[in-house]
Amino acid sequence: MLWRNAPAIIVGCNQNTEAEINAETVRKLGIPVIRRITGGGAVYHDTGNINYTIVANDRQLEAEAFARNASVIIKVLEKMGLEAGFFGRNDILLDGRKISGSAKSVLKNRTLFHGTLLFDAELSVLSQVLTPDVDKIRAKGIKSVRSRVANIREYLPMWDEDEFLCHLSSGLRKELGEGEFTPIPEELSIKASKLAVDKYRSWEWNYGSRMPYNYRQKGRFSSGSVEIAFNVSDNRICDLNISGDFFGRLPVTELAEKLNGTLSRFDNIAGKVAAIDIDEYISGMSVNEFMTLFRLS
């Protein structure tokens, strides 16, 4: 299957989403974040990135499965005059730069293998949204390995996306012995739409963490320096500590208690903070300034 997305960030099933993205930039740009069912690291998709999916009727558990499936794509790229090769665990490189990453999932007696092909993606956006504050989150989970990336169009400057897709699809048909591509059956589209609504568009699936993690952020304001630190367990804030060289009329431990137990989601925290007079606890600080310390999705 060949497919493309509107701009989106796709994180691996074993990752802590907050530790992989720049939440403020993602929120500002309005880019959705989606967790996939396969492992591996976070990637950026847009219509300049072509995705491919191969489903096999067997259990491909061996490490060589990545290279074996990627070889189909590499052969097609070679027919286009591109000397690409498989490197590391799951990447395709061209001229020493990454043009494709891949992941897989084994369920019962089938294997789903899929990967990206960067043809003309907005690499500047990629670097913005996948550059988290490394000091913000201390979390378990699979961390993404950042690589030097390239667009295939740099090596095929005369082609546009449609021409590349045409060569890619015809090449894959030849390699796989298929006469033509067939559309996705309507009944499967209906099932997919229901799954998206019931599961894959929920905050709990895309941002929720199955593992506890620690959060820390500090800033300098006209009211003084302020630092917050808390743990997240079952996706809720606990053990919140607020410190700094600020003044206040009420103890910040009281403010912390008001926020403990809140879902670790920016909108939920903002809703709780909106009903609190922050100036009572941190003299001179506004609600908006206080919320800049919560760089969460």
N, C-alpha and C positions, 0 to 999 in steps of 0.2 A: 504494500500500500504506500502511495506517495501522498503527502499532505503538507499543508502550510497553516500557520496561525497568524492572526493579527498579533501585534506586540504583546508579549507575555513572558513571564519568568517561570521556568519549570524547575522545581526542586526535586531531589531524589527522595525516595520513601523513607530513608533512614537519616535524613538531615534535620537539623534545627533551622527552620526557615529564617528566624530572626538573626541567626549568626551568618547567614549567607547573602543577605541583601542590604542595600542602603534604604531603609524603610521610609525615610523622609523624602528621598528622591522618587521612590516608587509611588508614594502617595501623591506627590506633586504632579507626576506625569500620568497618573491614573492607570498604571499598568497592572493588570491582574497577575496574581501569583498562584500557581497551580502545583499541587504535589502529584507526582506520577506514582505508579505502582511499582516501578523498577528502581534499582539502586543507582549509585553513582552521584555525580555532583550537579550543582545548579547550572542552568544554561539560559541564555536569552533567545527568544524566538521573535521573528517578525516575518513579513511576507518575502523578504530576501533570503530567508533560510528555508531550505527544502528538507523535510523529514521523510525518512523511509522506515517502513515496518515490515519485518519478515516473521511469519508465524510458522512454526514447524510442529509436526505431529509426533514429537518425541521429547524426551527429557535431556536437554543439552547442558549437563552440569559441569563438564570439563572446561578448564580455563581456555583451551584452544578454540572454543565455540565462537568467541568474539572475532578472532582472526579469520576463521572459516567463513563466517557470515559477511564480514567486512570485505573479504576477497572478491565477492560478487560486485560490490560498488567500485572497488579499485580497478577491476578489469574494465568496467564501463568507462571510468575516468581515463584509463590508458588509451581507449579508443578515441577519446577527445584530444589526445596528445599531452595528457597530464601525467607526470611521473610521480604518482602518489604512493605512499607505503604505509603499512600498519606498524604502529609503535606503541610501546608500553602495554598497558592492560587493555585499552579499548579505544585508541585514537587513530585517526588517519591524518597523516601529515603531508604537506606539500611544500617543498623547499624549506624544510625544517620548521614549518609553522602549521598549527592545527587548523584543519578545515572541517573536521568531523569528530564527534564523540559519540559513544554508543552505550547502551545499557540493556539489560535483559531481565526477564522474570520467568520462573518456571512454576507452572500450576498444573497439578495432576500429571497428565501425560502430554502436555504441550509446552512449548517454549516461545515466548514473545521476545523478539530482538528488534531494537529500533535505534536509529541514530540521526544525527543532524548532518546537513551539508550547507556550509556557509557559502552562498553564492554572492549575494549583495546585501548582507545584513548591515544595519546601522551599528557599527562597532563602537562608535562614540557613546551611544546609549548603553550598549552592553557594559562598557567600562564604568559608567556611572551607577547603574542599578545593581551591579554585582561587586560593589566595593564597600563591604560593611566596615563599621568601626570596630577594629580588632580588639579594642579594649572594652567594648560595651558588653559582650556576652562571654561568659565562661560556661561552656556547655559540652556535654558528651554528644556523640553523633558523628556521622561521616562528613569530614570537611572537604570542600571542593579544592582541587589543585588548579591554580591559575596558570594558564599557558599562553604563549604568544600565538595569536590567532590571525587568520588571513581570510579574505574573501576570494573565492575561486575566480570571480570576475577580473581580478587583477591579472590573471593569467589567460583569460579569454575576453579581452577588452571589446571585441567586436560583437559579442553575444549579449542579448538581454535575457531576462529570466525565462521568458516563453521559449526562446531558442534552446536554452540550457535544459529546460524541462522536456522539450521534445527529444533531444538527444539522450537524455537520461532515461526516459520512459521507453524509447525504442531499444536502447542498449540493454535495459533490464529484461525486456521481453525476449530478446535474443538469448541472453544468458540463462534465463529461467525457462525457455522453451514455451512461452505463452504467445498466443496469437494476438490478443488484444486485452486492454484493461476493461474490467467490468465495474459498473457503479455499485456502491454499497446498497444492499437490499433495504427497502423501506422499513421492514420490520426491525432490522438491526438499528437503524437510525432512531426509531421510536424508543427502543430499549436504551440506547445511549443517551438520549435526551432526558429520560427519566432518571437514569443513574447520575447524570450531571446535576439535576435538581436535588435529588435525595442525598447525594454524598459529595460529589467532587467540587461543588461550588460553596461548600460550607466553610466557615472560618475554622472550625474544629479540625477538618481534614487538612486544609492548606497551611494553617499557621500553628495549630495546636501541637504541643510537644508531648510525646509519651514519656520523656525523661525530664527530671527536674534540671533547672539551670539557674545560674546566678547572673544578675544584671547590675551594672554600675555605670553611672554617668555623672559628670560634674560640669559646672559652668561658672562663668564670672559675670555678675550683674551689678547694676548700680547699688543694689542692696547688699552686695558682698558676694563671696564665693559660696556656692551651694552644691552639695554632692548628695546623690541618692544611691542607695544600694539595697537590693532585695533579692530574695529567692523566688523562684516560680515553681510551684508544685501543683499538679493537676490543673495546669494552665491558670492558676490564680496567684496573685501577689501575696507573699507572706514574709515576715521578719523585715519589714521595711525600716530602714534607718536613714534619717535625714541629718546631715551635718554641714558645718561651714562656719564662717566668721561673721554671720549676719546677726541682726537683733530681731526680737519678736516679743509680743505681749503675752502670747500663750505658748506653752511647751510644744515643740514639734513632735514629741512622742504622741500627743493627742491627734495631730494631723496624720501621723503614720498609721495609727489605729483605725482612722476613718477610711484609709485606702487599703489596708490589709484585707484580703479576701476578694478583692476586685479581679475580674477576669483580665488577664494580661493583654488586653486589646486596647489600642489607642482610643477608639471611640468610647469604650466603656470607662476608661480612666478619665477621659475628658468630661464625660457626663457626670461622674462623681465629683471631680474637682470644680466643675462649674457651680456647684451648690455650696462651695466652701469659700470663706473669706480668707484667701491665702495671706493677705496683708496682716492678719491677726497673728500669724505664726512666723512669717518672714517679712519684716517691715519693708515696705517699698516695692515688694514683688507682686507683679500681676499674675493672673491666672494663665495668660498666654506665655509669659516668661517661664512659669513653673512647668508648663506642659512641654517646653522645648527639651526638658530633661528626660522625657519619656519617648525615646526614639524607637518606637515599636510600631508594628503594623496594625 
